[in-house]
């Protein structure tokens, strides 16, 4: 079949941030859909959000309630959300209570009542909530399955012929999906769930079925906020954008000697990991990197998990770096992300939106250990995969990312990073402590750099009131990487 011969299926916007992208562009127009999930997962709120986004006086919405919450009680709660528009209740949205019909009559009478209302207003959107109540009406009878299947098929055929986009809202568990006539007839199946792990609640959505267009597979995190539902697609930032061409430009770290060790600075678009134990100056270097970018007119983002923005800026002030002024003129945003049920997709969404807002060229994540602790327990299990997606999305838009990570120091081992995440980064800077002549001193080494050659020196550094200052190569010792080096023997013949 030629492309021009295909019937084009229109789409409706859901009014839910992120959901249209998951659906592949929106809801197929005139489709027959099921919004399913356990109690409290957000089904009714999602149905209302879609309804308010699409209802007009010319193509109104019909909302049928069946032995659930009365419309007045339901609206009392739904009006708390920003998508609620009271003006639409006077003509664009109509609520119809089917409770009495369901209790006293058969499914044929229920269908008749729906048909009568549809013919009266010719709606563009129809919602039946909760459809599970209608199902229970016939359960137990010998011919229950056939009767229910016939009812669903006639309802779907009738509403589609009236060019209405329909949503049946019902409480189901995953085991009920198989061999259920409702799921068979439905064009689309949106499955909502919420899981409790320890003290953390995570909400997820899956498009289990969608006829006529390609949706994004897998589970997508969502939140219910004052705006309503907000979906965070798991492919956010990884698709739909052109990858910038590789750049030969180098970015200064703000430490001149370190730039020389890096062969001129960090290659633009790289992901850099600064690893070391507590107190070695990882955050100081990260602050110098972002402050140097601001000084050169390059906007930056700092995502912090262990300090609040005010504290982070105050600490920078101690090293002579002003982060308050650039926040005021749009060159810098410090984002604090600390809910204990955070998802990686939500984190990435916040960072990428900030990158778009100010046109950021540099991003600091301080720190990955704090980021992991802020995640819900279920997301910590897939930390490496999640980190891979986040770093890939950020560097994919041409941003240079510097992440810090805390390591537990061992004086017999030189760990580069936990979780074997070093393969995710282009460049690795390793900070560590060494004991020399009864003193605890700091050294750094460039472990890895994909963008070219780099210094192999192990150099001592100090943290001064101006930031990190790097000294000469520690050439008189061997065993520095063990943390307990020894002086090299002096060759008397060379004296």
N, C-alpha and C positions, 0 to 999 in steps of 0.2 A: 504494500500500500504506500502510495506517495505521501509525503509529509503534508501536502495541501489537502489530501482527502481525509485526514484524521479529524475526528470530532474533538474540538478543543474543550477541555474541562476547565471551567472557571474556578477560582478559589476565593474563599472568604477569609478576611483577616480575623485572627482569634482575639486580638486585643491583649494577648499575653506576651510580654517581652520574652523573646527567645523561642517561643513555641512554633511560630511560623517557619523558622529556619529548620527546626526538627521535623516538621511536617513536609518539608520540601517546597515551601512557598505559601502555605495556608491550608485551610480546609477545603476539600473538593466540594464544589457547589452542588446542591441537591442530593448530597450523600446521606446515608442512614447510619448513624454512629452510636457506639455504646461507650459511655464513660463509666468505668468500673473500678472497684477497689474496696478496701476495708473501711469501716466507719472512721470518720475523722481524717481521711486522707486528702480532702479538699475537692471532692467531686462536685458538690453543689456550688461552691464558690467558682470553680472553673466553668460550670454551665452558665452561671450568671454573668461572668466576665465576657464569655463569648456572645451571649445574648445582648448585653448592653452595647457591645462593640458593633453589632450588626442591625439591631432593630431600628426601623424608621416608621413614620406614620404611613408611608406608602406601602412598605413591606414590613408589617409589624411582627412581633414575636408572641407566640402562645406558650405559656408555661403551665403545664398540667401538674397539679400536686395530687399524690395518691397516698393517703394515710400517713403522710410524713408531717413535717412542720406546716402549720397553717401559713398562708402567704404573708399575713401581717407580721407573724413572729420571724419568718425567714427574712423579710425585708428589713426588719429592725436591726438584724445583724449585718446584712449585706450593705446597708447604707454607710457602714463604717469604712468601706473601701473607697478609694479614689475613683474607681471606674463607675461607681453608682451615680446615676443621673435621674433625679426625681422628676424632671420634666418629661422623661420618656414614659412615665407611668400613666400619663393622661391620654395616651393614644398610640404610642409605639410598642408598648408592652402590656399584655393582658394575662392575668392569672385566673386559672379555672380549677376548681376543686372537684376531683373525681371520686372522692372517698365514698360518698353515698352510693354511687353507681357500682363501684367495685364490691362493696359490702353486700348489696342487695340483689345484684343482677349478674348475668353471665358475661363472658368475654365479648360476645356479640354486641351486647348493650354498651359495653365500654368503647368498642370501636365506633359504634353509632354516635356516641356522645362526642368523640374526638372529631369524627367526620363533620358533624353539625357545626362545631366551633370553627373548624378549618374553612368550611364553605362560607361561613359568615364573614371572615376577615381576610382570607387568602394570605396567610402568613409566609414570611421568608424563612423564619426559624421556628421550630417546634421542639419543646423539651418536655419529657415525661419523667417526673421525679417523685417517688422512686419506682422504677419499673419493676423492681424485685417484688413489690407488693402485688402487682398484677400476676406475676408468676406463681406466687403462693396461693392465689385464688383457685388455681386448677390442680395444684400438686396433690397427689394422693388418689386422684381418679384414674381409672384404668386407661382411659384415652387421653391422659393429661399431655403427653408429649406431642401427639398429633394435633390436639386442640391448640396448644401453645404455638406450635410451628405454623399452623394455619393462620393464627391471629397475627403473629409477627410478620409473616409474608404479605398478608393483606394490608397491614398497617404500612409496611415499607413501600409496597406498590402504590398505595393510595397517596401517601405523602410525597413520594417522588413525582407522581403524575401532576401534583399540584405545585411542583417545583419548590418544595420546602426542604431546607437542610435540617435534619432531625437528630436529636440526641436523647437516648434513653439512659437515665442515670440509675445505677444499681449497685448494691453491696454484694460483692462476690469475693470468693477466695480463689487462688490460682488453680486448685484442683477441679473447679467447676467449668473451666474453659473447654475441656474436651467433651465432645459429643453433645454440646448444648446448642439447640436450634437458634437461639438468639445470636450467639457468636458466629454461627454459620451464615446467617442472613446479613449481618452487619457489614457495611462497606469499610467502616473504620472502627478500631478498638483502641481506646486510650486507657491504659492501665496505670492507676495511681497507687503508690504504696508508701508506708512509713515504717522504718525499722528503729527499734530501740536497742542500743548496745551500750552497756554500762549506763552512764547518765546522759548519753547523747541520742538525739532523735534526728534521723536523716530522712528526707522525703525524696522519692524518686518517681520518674514517669517513664513509661515505655510505650512506644507506638507498636503494638503487637500486630496490627493489621491496618492497611490503608490501600484501598483499591485506586488505581488510576494514576498514581504518582509515587515517586521514590522518596521515602522518608529516611531519616538518619537512624540506623539501628542502634540497639543497646539501651542502657539505662541512663537517664539524664536527671541530674539533681535539680530540685526546685525548692523555692521558699514561698511561704505565704506571708506577705508583708502588708503594710497599709495600702499598697497599690494593687493588692490581689496576688495572684500567682505570678512568679517570675521564674522562668526556666533557664537553666545554664547548660546549653548543649555541650556534650562531651567532645565535640569536634570544633568548639569555638576557637577561632583564630588560626585553625589549621587548614581551612578550606575557603575558597571563594576570594582569596586575595593573591595578587601577583607578588611573587618573591622578587625583591630588588636584586639587581645585578651585584656580583661581588665587588667590594671596594678595596682599593689598595691603600686607603687612608689609615693612619694610625692615630689613636686617641691617647692623650696624655693621662697618666694616672694621678698627676699632681705631685709626683715625687720624681724629680729629674733623674736621679741615679737609677731608679727602677725602670724608667723609660729607656735608658741606655741599655740596661740588662735585657730588656724585652726587644731590643733591636729597633727602637724608635717609638715604642708605645704598644698599646693593645690594638690588634687589627679590628677595624670597625665591623660590627656585626657578630663578633665572637661572644662566646659565653665563658666567663672567667670564674674559677672557683678559688677562693682564698680560704685555706684550711689551716687550723691550728688550735691549740688549747686556749682556755680562758685567759684573758689578760695579755695576749700577744699583740694586740693592736689591729685585729681584723676589721673592726668597725671604724677605727680611725682611718685606715687606708680606704675603706668604702666611702667614708665622708669626704676624704681628699679627692677621690675620683669624681664624685658627684659635684663637689664645689668647683673643681677645675673645669668641668663641663659648663657650669653656670657662668664662670668667669669668661669663657670663650663664647658665650651666647647660645650654648646648646642646652635646651630644656631637659630636665631629668625627673625621674620618679624614684622615690625611696619607699619600699614596702617594709614596714617594721612589724615584728611580732612580739618583741620582748620589751619595748619601750613605747611610750606614747609620743606623738609628734613633737609636743612641747619639750619633753625631756631630751629627745634626740637633737633638736635644734639647740637647746641649752648646752648640751655636751659639746657640740661642734663649736660653739662660741668660746669654749675653754681653750680651743686650739686655734683661735683667731679666724674661724670660718663662719661667716654670716649666712645662715640659711633662712632667716626671717624675711629679709628684703626680697630675695627671689621668689618666695612664696606669694608675696604681695603683688609682684609684677608678672606673674604667670609663667615664670621660668622653672618653677619647682613645685612638686606636690609630694607631701609625705603622707602616705596612706597607712593607717593603723588597722590591722586585720587580726582580731583576737577571739572571735567566738569559738567555743570549744566543740562545735559541731560543723566547723568549716569544711567545705569541699574544695578540691583543687580547681574545679571548673569555675566555682564562684570567685576564688582568688584571682584566677586568670582573667575572668570577666572584668573585675574591678581594675586590675592593672592595665589591661589593654584599653579600656575606656579612658583611663587617665592618660595613657600614651596618646590616644587620638585627640583628647581635649587640648593638650598643650604641645603636641608634636614632638614628644620626647625622643631623644637620641640615646640617652643613657638610662638604665634601670638598675637599681641596687635592691637586692633581696637580703635582708639582714634580720634573722639568719635562717638557714634551712632547718636547723635544729628546732628553732622556735616555730617555724612554719609547720613542721611535722607534728609538734605537740598541739598546735591549734586545730589540726585536722580531727574530724570525727574518727573513732577507732577503726571503722570499716575502711576508711580511705588510707589509713596508715599502712594497711596490709599491702597496698599497691603503690607505695610511695615512689618507687623507681619509675614505674610506668607513668604515674601522674607527673612526676618531675620532667620526664622526657617530653610529654605533651606540652607542658607549660614553657619550658625553655625553647622547644621547637617553634611554638607559636610566637614567642617574643623575638627571637632572632630571625624568624621568617619575615618579619616586617622591617628588618634592618636595624633593630635596636641592639645596642651592646649591653650585655647583662653581666653584672658582677654580683656573685653570691658569696656569702660567708657561711662557714660551717665550723662548729666547735668539735674538736677531737679530744678524747681522753688521752692525755700525754703518757707515754711509756718511754722509759729511758733505755729500753732494749729493742724497741721496734720503731719503724718509721711508717706509720699509717698515712696514706694519702687522703682517703675519705671513707666514711662508713657507707654501708649498703652497696658497696661497689658501684658508686654513681659517677666515678671519675670519667667513665667513657662518655658521659653526657656533655662534658665540657670540652672546649677547645684548648683552654689554657689553665694550668694549675700553679698557684703560688702556695708554697708550704712554709708556714711559720712554725718555729718550735723553740723550746728552751734547751739550753745546754749548760752543763756545770763546768766552769773553767776556774781553776785555782780557788775553789771554795765560793765562787759567785755563780748565781743563776743569771745567765745572759741569753739574749734573744738572737736567733739567726734565721735567715730566710734563704730559700732556694727556689728557682723556677724548675719545676718538675717536668712540665710538658708545655709545648706550644705548637699547635698545628700550623700556624700561619707563617712559620719560618724558623730560622736559627735563633738561639737565645744564649745568654750567659750560663755557664755551668758552675759558676762560683757559688760557694756558700759564704754569705756575707753577714756580718754582725750588723744589727741596727738598734737604734734607741727610739723611744717615744719622747719627743720634746714638746715644749709649749706650742710649737708650730706644726706638729704632726710627726710623721715618721721620718727619721733621718738615717740613711744607710751609710755604713762605713766601708772600710776596705775588706778585701777577701781575707778570711782566716786561713792563712797558708801555713802556719807553724804547727798545725795539729793534724792528727789522723783519728778516724773514728768519730767525727762530728755528728754523723747521722744517728749514732747510738745514743746521743745525749750525754755521754760521759767520755769526752775525747781525751786523748793523751798527746803530750808534746812529742813532736818528731825528734829523734836523736840528732844532735848536732854533729855534722861531719867536720872534724877538726882540720882535715886536709884542705878545706876550702877557706879557712880563715887566713 
